[in-house]
Amino acid sequence: MRRRLREKGNAFVIPAIFWVLTFTIFPLVYSFRVSLSKVLYGKLVGFAGASNYLRMFGDYRFWGTLRFTLVLVLISVCATTAIGLGLAIVFNRKMKGLRAFRSILTMPLFTAPVALGYLGVMMFYEENGPINVLLKYLGMGKVPWLSHPLWATLAICLVDIWQWTPFAFIILLAGLQSISDEIYEAAVIDTSSGWAVFRYITLPLLSPVLGTVIMLRMVDAFKAFDIPFSLTSGGPGTATRTLTFYIYTQGLRNFDLGYASAMAYFLLAITMVIGLLFFRRYRELYE
């Protein structure tokens, strides 16, 4: 009987093991091998050692894309978390239409980023786009959303914030609703200041959830590709190319798979360091 149960259990485990080995472990190991090799038209032709990694330090395009990626991460993560937290605080109460509002708010989250990027092309169209038409109606001049590096960066950040604010809102709202009302009732006895309650009660109790949202958003923002690709195509020039966009360009357009794999591993290292720092920080807090 036990043997039969064990065999049935293995029948469920084996597909998961096959999936991990095929779509995670093998690509990870093979791409590392490629990053240490010379690749010509998709074929490994020799060992390159660390030359692909050293090449990054002298590549000004790599540093430019990394700089833009860091700007996107900083703006998007901060704005998404702040707006999501504000909305969660506002709607952390019983009110009519809350379910309908949640459904409407979460729509961008379940939309393909490429579709949002192409929607942004229409919204930020410089001649007769809805946003510039509205600005013109308000007496403001035409904004070069997609032809100026600064405004193109802002346009990408706005679309990314629009998509991911619902993610922060849903998780932070769940975190707020998990805090007991008795704690707030006890706090009201000591102070009537809403800011004091938020600073000394809500924020410390919500910090694990807040940290999780920030960590997940940072890791995801470092991988941003779809919106810059569809909204600006990395332009004007290469001003809005993210690091993943540059990896795609080098690997799948220029067929420089060795260099692309090296940059992909550099990106993997960044995301792993971010995750380890967050986990270490929260382990220190709760030990």
C-alpha positions as a printed Julia matrix, in Angstrom:
287×3 Matrix{Float64}:
   0.0    0.0     0.0
   2.78   2.42    0.95
   4.7    1.51   -2.19
   1.64   2.21   -4.32
   1.12   5.59   -2.62
   4.8    6.41   -3.15
   4.53   5.58   -6.84
   1.46   7.77   -7.17
   3.29  10.57   -5.4
   6.23  10.24   -7.78
   3.83  10.49  -10.71
   2.96  14.01   -9.54
   6.54  15.04   -8.7
   8.27  13.82  -11.87
   6.54  16.34  -14.24
   7.53  19.19  -11.93
  11.14  17.99  -11.84
  11.15  17.64  -15.63
   9.76  21.18  -15.99
  12.4   22.69  -13.69
  15.26  20.81  -15.35
  14.09  21.62  -18.88
  13.0   25.23  -18.55
  15.12  26.52  -15.64
  18.28  24.54  -14.87
  19.29  23.65  -18.43
  18.81  27.18  -19.88
  20.68  28.63  -16.88
  23.67  26.3   -17.27
  23.74  26.51  -21.07
  23.53  30.33  -21.11
  26.45  30.49  -18.66
  28.46  28.3   -21.03
  27.51  30.6   -23.91
  28.61  33.66  -21.91
  32.12  32.14  -21.71
  32.26  31.32  -25.42
  32.77  32.94  -28.78
  29.59  32.62  -30.79
  29.33  33.03  -34.57
  25.83  33.04  -36.07
  24.44  31.02  -33.18
  27.24  28.43  -33.14
  29.86  28.1   -30.4
  33.23  28.42  -32.09
  35.64  28.73  -29.16
  36.29  29.55  -25.53
  36.3   33.26  -24.69
  36.84  33.13  -20.94
  35.88  36.33  -19.14
  36.26  38.53  -22.24
  32.51  38.92  -22.7
  32.17  40.09  -19.11
  35.16  42.44  -19.36
  33.71  43.88  -22.56
  30.81  45.36  -20.58
  33.1   47.74  -18.69
  34.24  49.42  -21.9
  30.85  49.49  -23.64
  29.3   52.94  -23.34
  25.98  51.6   -24.67
  25.87  49.11  -21.82
  26.4   51.88  -19.24
  23.79  54.05  -20.95
  21.17  51.31  -20.84
  22.07  50.48  -17.23
  21.72  54.15  -16.29
  18.27  54.38  -17.9
  17.22  51.11  -16.24
  18.21  52.46  -12.82
  16.24  55.67  -13.45
  13.19  53.66  -14.5
  13.48  51.41  -11.44
  13.84  54.35   -9.05
  10.94  56.38  -10.44
   8.58  53.48  -11.09
   9.12  51.64   -7.79
   8.86  54.78   -5.63
   5.78  56.12   -7.43
   4.04  52.74   -7.64
   4.55  52.02   -3.94
   3.57  55.51   -2.8
   0.42  55.7    -4.94
  -0.56  52.12   -4.1
  -0.14  52.81   -0.38
  -2.17  56.01   -0.62
  -5.01  54.26   -2.44
  -4.92  51.37    0.04
  -5.25  53.78    2.99
  -8.13  55.65    1.32
 -10.07  52.48    0.51
  -9.31  50.6     3.72
 -12.86  51.12    4.95
 -16.35  49.96    4.2
 -17.76  51.93    1.3
 -20.12  51.46   -1.6
 -18.68  50.49   -4.96
 -15.37  49.24   -3.53
 -15.53  45.93   -5.42
 -16.31  47.69   -8.69
 -13.43  50.11   -8.1
 -11.03  47.24   -7.45
 -12.09  45.53  -10.67
 -11.6   48.69  -12.72
  -8.29  49.54  -11.05
  -6.78  46.11  -11.63
  -7.53  46.02  -15.36
  -4.09  47.38  -16.43
  -2.39  44.73  -14.28
  -3.9   41.92  -16.36
  -3.23  43.61  -19.69
  -0.22  42.6   -21.78
   2.56  45.21  -21.36
   3.06  45.29  -25.14
  -0.6   46.25  -25.57
  -0.21  49.02  -22.98
   2.86  50.25  -24.85
   0.98  50.5   -28.14
  -1.9   52.17  -26.31
   0.67  54.65  -25.0
   1.77  55.38  -28.58
  -1.75  56.57  -29.29
  -2.12  58.44  -25.99
   1.25  60.22  -26.26
   0.99  60.96  -30.0
   2.49  64.42  -30.32
   0.25  65.93  -32.98
  -3.3   64.91  -32.12
  -2.91  62.52  -29.19
  -5.47  62.82  -26.35
  -2.9   64.01  -23.81
  -1.49  66.82  -25.98
  -5.0   67.82  -27.07
  -5.96  68.14  -23.39
  -2.81  70.12  -22.64
  -3.56  72.41  -25.57
  -7.11  72.93  -24.26
  -5.61  73.92  -20.9
  -3.45  76.52  -22.61
  -0.19  74.58  -22.53
   2.15  73.89  -25.42
   2.74  70.64  -27.28
   4.91  68.19  -25.37
   7.39  66.1   -27.42
   6.53  62.89  -25.57
   8.26  60.45  -27.92
  10.9   62.6   -29.63
  12.7   64.06  -26.59
  14.74  61.8   -24.28
  13.43  63.36  -21.06
   9.76  63.24  -22.06
  10.11  59.76  -23.56
  11.54  58.55  -20.25
   8.62  60.13  -18.42
   6.12  58.52  -20.81
   7.58  55.04  -20.2
   7.55  55.62  -16.44
   3.92  56.76  -16.52
   2.77  53.68  -18.43
   4.76  51.38  -16.15
   3.34  53.09  -13.05
  -0.18  52.83  -14.47
   0.22  49.1   -14.99
   1.81  48.19  -11.65
   0.08  50.51   -9.18
  -2.85  48.03   -8.87
  -0.35  45.35   -7.82
   0.91  47.49   -4.93
  -2.64  48.59   -4.08
  -4.04  45.05   -3.78
  -1.2   43.7    -1.64
  -0.97  46.75    0.62
  -4.76  46.84    1.07
  -4.65  43.19    2.15
  -1.85  44.07    4.57
  -3.84  46.95    6.06
  -6.93  44.8     6.47
  -4.89  42.2     8.36
  -4.07  44.73   11.11
  -6.43  44.3    14.05
  -8.9   47.11   14.8
  -8.16  46.68   18.51
  -4.67  48.09   17.96
  -6.12  51.26   16.43
  -8.71  51.54   19.21
  -5.93  51.39   21.8
  -3.9   53.97   19.88
  -6.81  56.42   19.77
  -6.76  56.51   23.58
  -3.18  57.83   23.57
  -3.34  60.21   20.59
  -5.79  61.78   18.21
  -3.15  62.45   15.54
  -3.74  60.43   12.41
  -0.12  60.95   11.35
   1.18  59.58   14.65
  -1.03  56.49   14.31
   0.2   55.95   10.75
   3.87  56.48   11.66
   4.06  54.45   14.85
   1.33  51.83   14.3
   0.43  51.32   10.64
   3.85  51.72    9.04
   5.79  49.35   11.38
   3.1   46.67   11.16
   2.88  47.07    7.39
   6.65  47.12    6.82
   6.98  43.39    5.92
   4.28  43.73    3.27
   5.73  47.03    2.09
   9.19  45.5     1.79
   7.82  42.58   -0.21
   6.09  44.94   -2.64
   9.25  47.01   -3.09
  11.44  43.94   -3.62
   9.1   42.35   -6.18
   8.66  45.63   -8.03
  12.4   46.29   -8.14
  13.16  42.84   -9.54
  10.4   43.19  -12.12
  11.38  46.77  -13.08
  14.96  45.66  -13.78
  13.52  43.26  -16.38
  11.41  45.93  -18.13
  11.33  45.31  -21.87
   7.81  45.25  -23.31
   6.78  48.86  -22.68
  10.02  50.53  -23.91
  10.03  48.18  -26.9
   6.46  48.94  -28.0
   6.18  52.57  -26.86
   9.47  54.16  -27.97
  11.45  51.3   -29.59
  14.31  52.43  -27.37
  14.3   55.92  -28.89
  14.85  58.67  -29.56
  18.15  57.14  -30.57
  19.03  54.78  -27.74
  17.86  57.08  -24.92
  15.17  54.74  -23.58
  16.77  51.34  -24.06
  16.63  49.23  -20.95
  19.28  46.65  -20.16
  16.98  43.82  -21.24
  16.3   45.7   -24.5
  20.05  45.92  -25.13
  20.45  42.21  -24.34
  17.71  41.44  -26.85
  19.37  43.67  -29.45
  22.8   42.09  -29.04
  21.53  38.52  -28.86
  18.64  38.3   -31.31
  19.41  41.12  -33.76
  23.22  41.19  -33.83
  23.55  37.45  -33.0
  26.23  38.25  -30.41
  24.91  35.59  -28.04
  28.04  35.39  -25.91
  27.96  39.06  -24.99
  24.18  39.01  -24.55
  24.44  36.03  -22.16
  27.14  37.8   -20.14
  24.92  40.86  -19.72
  21.98  38.62  -18.81
  24.05  37.06  -16.04
  25.02  40.53  -14.85
  21.31  41.38  -14.64
  20.66  38.11  -12.8
  23.38  39.02  -10.3
  21.77  42.41   -9.66
  18.35  40.92   -8.95
  19.84  38.21   -6.72
  21.75  40.79   -4.68
  18.57  42.84   -4.23
  16.66  39.78   -3.05
  19.43  38.71   -0.65
  19.68  42.21    0.86
  15.94  42.32    1.5
  15.86  38.83    3.0
  18.84  39.59    5.24
  17.27  42.84    6.4
  13.99  41.21    7.38
  15.76  38.24    8.97
  17.61  40.69   11.25
  14.35  42.42   12.18
  12.51  39.25   13.18
  15.27  37.23   14.82
